[in-house]
């Protein structure tokens, strides 16, 4: 039996961590806020009462779309990473595709964060920060996957 490359395992862990952080940042109402009110991509809260956000402008729609596309890329990349670990025949292709998808997700996420950050400059909150940490980790994971693909012909140890 051929063992799995340690860099591949580290890479899949990075992708999963980026995915988890992105999901938390994506889903929680903390992209902008203060001690009394805060708002995310989907909900706005005042004190302890939350409600859904009605989309009012194109920039906000663009942010939602970019973050949704990033999430889809991260999910598919995580699945491909698990397949790369489990299936030897798919390892090389799955690793490369995982790296490319994570980098595409990074681009979508950074575009969404830039649009949001430029639009709402003040009081950026924890969910916004989690999304930034997620795309930094995703960027590292994408580069590592492509480096691993280039330097390990068989992606085995």
C-alpha positions in Angstrom: 0.0 0.0 0.0 1.2 3.5 -0.9 1.2 6.0 2.0 -0.3 9.4 1.7 2.0 12.4 1.3 2.2 14.4 4.6 2.0 17.7 2.7 -1.3 16.5 1.2 -2.7 15.8 4.6 -1.6 19.2 6.0 -3.1 20.8 2.9 -6.4 19.1 3.3 -6.5 20.2 7.0 -5.8 23.8 5.9 -8.6 23.6 3.4 -11.0 22.3 6.0 -10.0 25.0 8.5 -10.5 27.7 5.9 -13.9 26.2 5.0 -15.0 26.2 8.7 -13.8 29.7 9.3 -15.5 30.9 6.1 -18.8 29.2 7.0 -18.7 30.9 10.4 -17.9 34.3 8.9 -20.4 33.7 6.2 -23.3 32.7 8.4 -22.9 34.9 11.5 -24.3 38.4 11.8 -21.0 40.1 12.6 -19.6 41.7 9.5 -20.2 45.2 10.8 -21.3 46.2 14.3 -20.8 47.6 17.7 -21.9 46.7 21.3 -25.6 47.3 20.5 -26.2 46.4 16.9 -24.4 44.2 14.4 -25.1 42.9 10.9 -23.9 40.2 8.6 -24.6 39.0 5.1 -27.9 37.5 6.0 -29.1 38.9 9.3 -29.1 42.2 11.2 -29.4 42.3 15.0 -30.3 45.0 17.5 -29.6 44.0 21.1 -31.0 40.5 21.2 -33.5 40.7 18.3 -32.4 39.6 14.8 -34.1 39.6 11.5 -33.3 38.9 7.9 -31.7 41.5 5.7 -33.5 42.7 2.6 -31.1 43.4 -0.2 -31.1 47.1 -1.0 -28.1 47.7 -3.3 -26.0 46.0 -5.9 -22.8 46.2 -3.9 -24.3 44.1 -1.1 -25.6 41.6 -3.7 -22.2 41.4 -5.2 -20.6 40.7 -1.8 -23.2 37.9 -1.1 -22.6 36.4 -4.5 -18.8 36.5 -4.2 -18.9 34.9 -0.7 -21.4 32.2 -1.9 -19.1 31.4 -4.8 -16.1 31.2 -2.5 -18.0 28.9 -0.2 -18.9 26.6 -3.0 -15.2 26.5 -4.1 -14.0 25.7 -0.6 -16.6 22.9 -0.2 -15.7 21.2 -3.5 -12.0 21.6 -2.7 -12.4 20.0 0.7 -14.3 17.0 -0.9 -11.5 16.7 -3.5 -8.9 16.8 -0.7 -10.6 13.9 1.1 -10.8 12.0 -2.2 -7.2 12.7 -2.8 -6.3 11.1 0.6 -8.6 8.1 0.1 -8.3 7.2 -3.6 -4.8 6.7 -4.9 -5.9 6.8 -8.6 -7.4 10.2 -8.2 -4.7 11.6 -5.9 -2.7 13.7 -8.5 -5.7 15.2 -10.3 -7.7 15.8 -7.1 -4.8 17.5 -5.4 -4.2 19.9 -8.4 -8.0 20.6 -8.8 -8.2 21.2 -5.0 -5.4 23.8 -5.2 -7.0 25.5 -8.2 -10.5 25.6 -6.6 -9.1 27.0 -3.3 -7.3 29.7 -5.2 -10.5 30.6 -7.2 -12.4 30.6 -3.9 -9.7 33.0 -2.5 -10.2 35.4 -5.4 -14.0 35.4 -4.9 -13.7 35.9 -1.1 -11.2 38.7 -1.4 -13.3 40.5 -4.0 -16.3 40.2 -1.6 -14.3 41.5 1.3 -12.9 44.4 -0.6 -16.3 45.5 -1.8 -17.7 45.2 1.7 -14.7 46.9 3.3 -14.8 49.8 0.9 -18.5 50.2 1.2 -18.7 49.9 5.0 -15.4 51.3 6.2 -16.2 51.8 9.9 -17.0 49.3 12.7 -16.0 46.1 10.8 -16.7 43.2 13.1 -15.6 39.6 13.9 -17.3 37.8 11.0 -15.6 40.1 8.5 -12.3 39.2 10.2 -13.0 35.5 10.2 -13.6 35.6 6.5 -10.2 37.4 6.0 -8.4 34.7 8.0 -10.2 32.0 6.0 -9.1 33.4 2.7 -5.5 33.8 3.9 -5.5 30.2 4.9 -7.1 29.2 1.7 -4.5 31.1 -0.3 -1.7 29.2 1.6 -3.5 25.9 1.0 -3.9 26.6 -2.7 -0.3 27.5 -3.2 0.8 24.5 -1.1 -1.4 22.1 -3.2 0.1 23.4 -6.5 3.6 23.3 -5.1 2.9 19.7 -3.9 1.5 18.8 -7.3 4.6 20.1 -9.0 7.3 18.6 -6.7 5.8 15.2 -6.1 5.2 13.1 -9.3 3.3 10.4 -7.5 2.2 12.4 -4.5 3.3 9.6 -2.2 5.9 9.1 0.4 
